[in-house]
Amino acid sequence: MKSSALHKLLALTLTASGLLAQTAFALITIETVPVGNAGNTADPTTGYGAVGYDYGIGKYEVTLNQYNEFLNAVAKTDTYGLYNTQMGALASIMGISRSGTSGSFTYSVIGSGNHPVTYVSWYDSARFVNWLHNGQPVGLQAAGTTETGAYTLTGNTGISLRNSGWVYGLPSENEWYKAAYHQPWDLGGDSDNYWLYPMANNNNAIPRSRNGSTSDNLSANYWWDDGIANGFNGGYAVTGVRGFSSSQNYLADVGAFSLADSFYGTFDQAGNAMEWNDAIIGSGRGLRGGAWNHVTYLALSSGNRTSDGPGAEANNYGFRIVMIPEPSVAGMIMLGMALVAWKRK
């Protein structure tokens, strides 16, 4: 069963069982891909990537369209700052605009809603997956909407771990890493089962910097200039030039590099936006994948591990979601729940 259909089935199941608040907007769908090969060993070079269970992970980064629906559902009074005004002001990542006053805020997408959302913190991302976990309810940012679910949050402070029984969450570092770089050698992967970059069968070659491609299976949205005038690797991927323009949007639609997916079928785990994960690194949370404004291909590689405070927001910070059980198993569970709910009518 496709994961978009699964997400709709989850919404229907929760509605039938009385757990989903009535909404006045369309439920969003988050397309996921299954990550199998449970029990794989870690990357011998970095020590990351071993996961002992099957799971699903977002095929794409969370988009402006998806985050905008989230804001309209829970941020009429934006108690915990899910909206950053730079989303509507900074041309390089624009964006989402906000209108009205606290208590009646409304939000609208500016430009392509298929760009990844940026200027989101780890806390913002955790609230988004809590909202998914709770069935996309409408209401204040409180228990049952954004503050409990996959994570129990206490404002924008502290380090929260995934709760038992979570359905949607943020990826652990190993879950993120496996989805990006793992490909068993007997299924066409590298001799150690891991690539340096998150594109299948890439022979560890450096991705090309270019503005999306439907014909190049080794390309990404980041900055690289190799000094050769051949239509790529000329600076910023979107413009193909070295210089930065304050009026230019530098994000690409998720999945625009339509052949440059990982072995498991994820897109943009290299470039576009850096992505939060659940790693605890000192007092911060993990970030991986590189972004549109990183000026070295090394930022996209498996060896690049970085972090920031969980409340930090930046023009290149985004995220993708993870779900468990993995989509095919979740479909059978949810179908059973839906039938039980229907029989109780």
Secondary structure, DSSP 4 states (H G I P E B T S, - for coil): --HHHHHHHHHHHHHHTT-S---SSPPP---EEEE--TTPPPPTTTS----SS-EEEESSPPBHHHHHHHHHHH-SS-TT----GGGGT-TTT--EEEES-TTS-EEEE-S-TTSBP-S--HHHHHHHHHHHHTTS--S-SSTTTTSSSSS--BTTBS---PPTT-SEEPPPHHHHHHHHHB--GGGT--TTSB-SSSSTT-TTPPPEE-S-BSS-SSEEBS-EE-S--SSSSEESTTT-SSS--TT------TT-BTT---TTS---SSBSSEEEEEEEETTEEEEES--TT--SGGGGSTT--EEE-TT---TTEE---EESS-HHHHHHHHHHHHHHHHHT-
